[in-house]
């Protein structure tokens, strides 16, 4: 079967995951769309598409509406020729029907699929040119409802919010959320959060509410911390 190779059929859901491997991981999309962030780059594996993740590349992944991929974990050095860093490709004509056949064979417990499937996939992948699919373009991404996120955050000022808290609320990894925040608002995630908290504090002060109560409601350590934050913004 070659060096350390394992073929499996995997179902992905909205619950995000994150890990890295010391081997190649090859994802072949069968149904639904799987969104990944590979070494900081967004990639989408859709039906008929594939992605080769190199050893050591950390990748976050989630599938909002569910997806199924044929997944090959392999230490075979031949996959180095197929890896296009942080890109998805359209599967060549020979590879897609092979992927569907192997998925069916795995479900039916046919042992030859596991024995010969990895070598057949590598052969089919190497023998055909791969048209490039642009990685995770803006047009394909799920929009973040910033208004809803802002409203949710306004109910959480009593605790220390983190980037991970915000990311989980919109079903993204922390690194994906941070990147989207910079793209959409031109600021880091924590800077965006601070600006929302300060805006809420300013709004409450405008109603005549005392500094101490506003500080307590918006999570500032003390009335003086709130006053200092308000003064800083007045000087910018």
N, C-alpha and C positions, 0 to 999 in steps of 0.2 A: 504493500500500500504506500511505500515511500516513507519519508521521515515525518513522524508525528502528525498525521492527518486525520481529521474528524469532520464528517459531514452531518448536518442536522437541519431540521426544519423548525424555525423559531417564529413565535407570535409575539409581537410587540404591542404595547398599549400606551396609555397616556401617562402612566407612572414613569418619570424619568430615571435613567440609569447612567452610570459613568464608570469607566475602567480603562485599563490598557493591557496589552498582552506582549509576551516575548516572542510571538510568532505572527505571521500574516493572518489577517482575517478578511475573507472575501464575502461580500454581501450581494446577493442577487435578488432583486425585487420581484415578487410574485403577485402580491395584491396589496392595496393600500399604499401609503407613503410613510417612509421612515425618515425623520429629520435627525441629523447628527451635527455635532460640532467636533471636527477632527483637528486637533492641534490648533484650535482657535479659528478654524474656517468652517463655515456652514456648508453642509452637503445634504442633498435630498436624494434618497433612493426610492424611486417610483417603480411601478410595474414595468418590466422590460429594461430596467436600469441596473447598474452594478457599481460597486466601489471596492477597491483594494486598500485596506488599512495596513500600513507598515508596522513592523514590530516597534513597540515603545510609544507609538502615537496614542496619547490619551484621547478618548472620544466619549462625549456625552450623547445620549440618544433618547428619543421619545417619539411616540406616534399618537397624535391626538385622537384619531378615529380608528386606530388599529391597523396593523399591517402584518404581512407574512413574508419572510425572506428565507431563501435557501442559504445557509451559512457554512462556509468551509473554513476551518481553522487548520492552518498548514505552516510547517517550517520549511517547505520545499523552496530552495533558492530561486527556482524559475519564476516565482511570483514577483520577484524584484523587477523583472522586465515589464510586468503588467501594471505596476503601481504608478498611478498618476497622482502626485501628492495633492491631497485634499480636494479631489475631483470625483464626480460621478461620470460614468460613461453609459451610452446606450449599448446593451448587450448585442453582439453580432448575431447574424442569422442562425448560425449553428449552435450558439450557446444557449439562447432562450428556450428552444424546445427541449434541449438536453436538461436544463434546469428544471423544467416542468416534469419531465420524465423521472428525474432523480427524486424530486419531491414526492411524486406518487409512489415510487418504489420504496422510499423510506417509510411512508405511511403504511405500506403493505408488508413491511419487514423483509424485503428482498435483500439478502446479504451482499449480492454482487454490487449493489448501488454504493454501499460503503467501501467495498474493496476496490472497485475500479472508478467510481465516480470522480474522486479528486484528480486523478491523472487525466481523465477525459475532459474535465472542465479546464484544466490548465492547457491542454492541447488545443481545445476549441478557442480559448481566449487568445492564445499566442498566434494562431493561424489567421485571425481575422483582424482587420483594422477597426479601431474603436472611435466613432465620432464622439466628440467631447460634448458634455452637457454642462452649461455654466453652473457653478456651484451656488445653489441656494439663493437665487436672485430675489430681489425685493418683491417682485410680482408674485412669487410662489409662497411667500411667508405669511403666516397668520398674523393679522394686525393686533397690536396690543391696545386694549381699551384703557387708555391712560386715565380717562375721567373716572371709570369704575375703580381703577387701582388707587387713584387719589382719594376717593371716598372711603375705600377700605382702610387706607393708611391713617385717615383722620380718626378712625375708631381705635387705632392701635398706639397712640402716642404715650399711653401709660407704660409701655414696655420698650426695650431697646430693639428696634427693628434692624435687620441685617439685609444685605443684598440677597442672601439665600431665601429670606422670608418673602421678599418682593418677587423673586424669580419663581418661587413655588406657587405664588398666587396666580401667575399667568402661565404656569406649566412650561417654564423654560429652565435651563441650567443657569447657575449664577453667571457664568462667563457669557452665555448667549444673551441674558438679560442686560448685562453691563454693556455689551456691544450695541444692542438695540437702543439703549438709553443714550449712548453717545451719538448714534446715527440720528435719532429722532429729536433729541433735545440739545445736542452739543455739549453735554455735561456727563460726568460719571454718575453712577447709580446713587451713591451716597450724597453727592452734591444735589442731585435732583430731589432726594428725600429731604434734605435739609431745607431746600427752597420751599417745598410744600409745607413743611412744619412751620417755617417762618411766616409764610403767607397766611396760614390759619391763625397764627398768633396775632399777626397784624390785623386780621379781620375781627377777631374777638376784642382786641384793644379798641378798635374803631366803634364798637358798640358801647364803650364806657366801662367794660369789665376791668377790674383791678389787675395790676401786674402780677401779683402773687397767684391769683386764681388762674389767669391765662397761662402762666408758667406751669402750673400743676396740670392743667388740661392738655397742654401741648408737649409735655415731657421734658421741659427744661429743668436742669438740676436745681436752679434757684431763680428768684425774680431778677437778681443781678445778672445772671447768665443770659436771660431773655433780653434784658435792657441792653446789654453789650452787643448781642446779636442784631438787635434792631438798629442800634447806632452804627454798626459796621455797614449795614446796607444803605443807610442814609448818606454815608460818605463815599459810596461807589456809584 
